[in-house]
Amino acid sequence: MRSLLGTLCALSVFAATGYSLSCTQCLNLNGISCSGTSGTCPTNQVCASVLLSLSIPFLGFSNRDMFTRTCAPQELCNLNGSFSFPFTMVTFASSCCSTDNCTSTLPTIPDNINQPNGLTCPTCFSSDGSLCDASQSIPCTGNENMCYVENAIATGFFPILARGCASKSVCDIANVEQLFIRNYLGYNANTLCSSAASNGTIYHGFLLPAAIFTALIKFMFG
């Protein structure tokens, strides 16, 4: 569920001095803003905002917005993308700022991110940890040019195995230290991605949008 969230946040002065920012840390599972307490970030991280939109038609969700603010590596900054698997689509965008407890601009999800792009990927979903049947395919949309397989589990929640389409930005965020999200959920994931066109390079990564998606499901049914 490695550029998730191009890097446009150049903080060479902080990198040189080892400065640690303080950033607001919060999570809203139904809205586009949140407030919370300030925490000290790991050295050379910045303050990030991530907006995520979730569509699960059979549950009655259409573009349900979720929002988080936290510390993040610069690799998470100013990205957008999406991933999809049966009956579910998750789109996201991120923004960053680089002063103590700053509020970055609200991330913007591109209008064309839901438009089919002509690529397809094998797709399936399992909520019991077993292998899923990927004999069906799903049309990719927007900048989804990768096929992914994700194995994920949150503490006290069912394991997830999913296959579908993903933006390269989703696959590129590997080993991102999103400690706030991971500690909140007890969430761990392993994601393998390959080119939707040629089944080429494989990427390994931690999937932040999938973590927030899991948070929503845990919130509703946990």
C-alpha positions in Angstrom: 0.0 0.0 0.0 11.1 5.6 -3.9 9.9 9.3 -4.4 5.1 8.2 -1.9 4.9 11.7 -1.1 11.2 15.2 -6.8 12.3 17.1 -3.8 11.9 20.9 -3.8 12.8 21.6 -0.2 16.4 22.7 -0.3 17.7 23.1 3.3 21.4 22.9 2.9 22.1 25.2 5.8 20.2 23.0 8.2 21.9 19.9 6.7 25.3 21.6 7.4 24.5 22.6 11.0 22.4 19.6 12.0 19.6 21.8 13.1 16.4 20.2 14.5 13.0 21.8 13.8 9.9 21.6 16.0 6.8 20.7 14.0 3.1 20.2 14.7 2.1 16.5 14.8 -1.6 15.6 14.2 -3.9 13.4 12.1 -7.4 14.0 10.9 -9.3 11.1 9.3 -12.1 13.2 8.0 -11.0 16.7 6.9 -8.3 18.9 5.4 -6.8 20.4 8.5 -5.7 19.3 12.0 -4.1 20.7 15.1 -1.9 19.0 17.7 1.1 19.3 19.9 4.6 20.3 18.8 7.4 17.8 18.7 11.1 18.0 18.0 12.0 16.5 14.6 15.0 14.3 13.8 18.0 16.2 12.6 17.5 17.7 9.1 13.8 16.8 8.8 11.2 19.4 7.9 7.6 20.1 8.7 5.3 18.3 6.2 1.6 18.3 5.4 0.0 15.4 3.6 -3.5 15.5 2.1 -5.0 12.2 1.1 -8.3 11.5 -0.7 -9.9 8.0 -0.3 -12.6 6.5 -2.6 -14.3 3.2 -1.6 -17.6 3.3 -3.4 -19.1 0.1 -1.8 -18.6 1.7 1.6 -20.1 5.0 0.5 -16.8 6.9 0.4 -16.2 9.2 -2.5 -13.1 11.4 -2.2 -13.0 11.4 1.6 -10.3 13.7 2.7 -7.7 12.9 5.4 -4.9 15.1 6.5 -1.7 14.8 8.6 1.0 17.1 9.8 4.3 15.7 11.0 8.1 15.8 10.7 9.4 14.3 7.4 12.5 13.9 5.4 12.9 16.2 2.4 12.1 13.3 0.1 8.5 13.5 1.2 8.1 17.2 0.1 6.0 18.5 -2.8 4.9 15.2 -4.3 1.6 13.9 -5.5 0.4 10.5 -6.7 -2.1 7.7 -6.2 -2.5 4.0 -5.8 -5.5 1.8 -6.6 -6.7 -1.8 -6.0 -10.1 -3.4 -6.3 -12.9 -1.0 -5.4 -10.4 1.5 -3.8 -8.4 4.5 -4.9 -6.2 6.6 -2.8 -4.7 9.9 -4.1 -2.4 12.2 -2.2 -0.3 15.4 -2.3 2.3 16.8 0.1 3.9 20.1 1.0 6.6 21.2 3.4 8.0 24.2 5.2 11.2 24.8 7.1 10.7 26.9 10.2 9.7 25.9 13.7 6.0 25.0 14.0 5.4 26.4 10.5 2.2 25.7 8.5 2.9 24.7 4.9 0.5 25.5 2.1 -2.4 23.1 1.7 -1.2 20.3 -0.7 -3.1 20.2 -4.0 -4.1 17.0 -5.7 -4.1 17.4 -9.5 -7.4 17.4 -11.3 -6.4 14.8 -13.8 -5.2 12.2 -11.3 -8.3 10.1 -11.8 -8.1 9.9 -15.6 -7.2 6.5 -17.2 -3.7 6.6 -18.8 -3.9 3.4 -20.9 -1.8 1.2 -18.6 -3.1 -1.8 -16.6 -1.8 -3.9 -13.7 -2.8 -7.2 -12.1 -5.0 -6.6 -9.2 -6.4 -8.3 -6.1 -7.0 -7.7 -2.4 -6.9 -10.0 0.7 -7.6 -9.0 4.3 -6.6 -12.3 5.9 -2.9 -12.4 4.9 -3.4 -15.2 2.3 -2.4 -14.9 -1.3 -4.9 -13.1 -3.5 -6.0 -14.1 -7.1 -4.4 -11.5 -9.4 -6.0 -12.9 -12.6 -7.9 -9.7 -13.1 -6.4 -6.4 -14.1 -7.2 -2.8 -13.2 -6.8 0.3 -15.4 -4.2 2.8 -14.1 -5.0 6.5 -13.9 -3.2 9.8 -13.7 0.6 9.3 -13.2 0.2 5.7 -12.1 2.9 3.9 -14.1 3.9 1.2 -11.7 2.4 -2.1 -10.6 2.7 -2.9 -6.9 2.3 -5.6 -4.4 2.0 -4.6 -0.8 2.0 -6.7 2.4 1.0 -4.7 5.4 -0.1 -5.2 9.0 -1.2 -2.8 11.8 -1.0 -3.9 15.4 -4.4 -5.4 16.5 -5.7 -5.3 12.9 -6.0 -7.7 10.0 -3.0 -8.2 7.6 -3.5 -6.8 4.1 -2.2 -8.1 0.8 -3.0 -5.9 -2.2 -2.0 -5.6 -5.8 -2.8 -2.8 -8.2 -1.5 0.4 -9.9 0.7 3.1 -8.2 2.5 6.3 -9.1 6.2 6.1 -9.0 6.1 8.6 -6.2 4.3 6.1 -4.0 6.9 3.4 -4.8 9.9 5.8 -4.3 9.3 6.6 -0.7 11.3 3.8 0.9 12.6 3.8 4.4 10.9 7.1 5.1 10.9 7.6 8.9 7.3 8.6 9.4 7.5 7.8 13.1 4.3 9.6 14.1 2.2 7.5 11.7 4.1 4.3 12.4 3.9 4.7 16.2 0.2 5.7 16.0 -0.8 2.6 14.1 1.9 0.1 14.9 2.0 -0.2 11.1 4.6 -1.9 9.0 4.5 -2.6 5.3 6.7 -4.0 2.5 5.9 -2.8 -1.0 7.3 -4.2 -4.3 6.9 -2.2 -7.4 7.6 -2.8 -11.1 7.0 -0.9 -14.3 3.5 -1.2 -15.6 4.9 -1.1 -19.1 7.8 -3.6 -18.8 7.7 -5.2 -15.3 11.2 -3.8 -14.8 12.9 -2.4 -11.7 11.6 -3.5 -8.3 11.4 -1.0 -5.5 11.0 -1.6 -1.7 9.3 0.9 0.4 7.2 2.1 3.4 3.8 3.4 2.1 2.6 6.4 4.0 -0.7 6.8 2.1 -1.5 3.2 2.8 -0.7 3.8 6.5 -3.3 6.6 6.6 -5.7 4.4 4.7 -5.2 1.7 7.3 -5.8 4.3 10.0 -9.2 5.1 8.5 -10.3 1.4 8.3 -9.0 0.9 11.9 -11.0 3.9 13.0 -14.2 2.7 11.4 -14.1 -1.0 12.3 -11.6 -1.3 15.1 
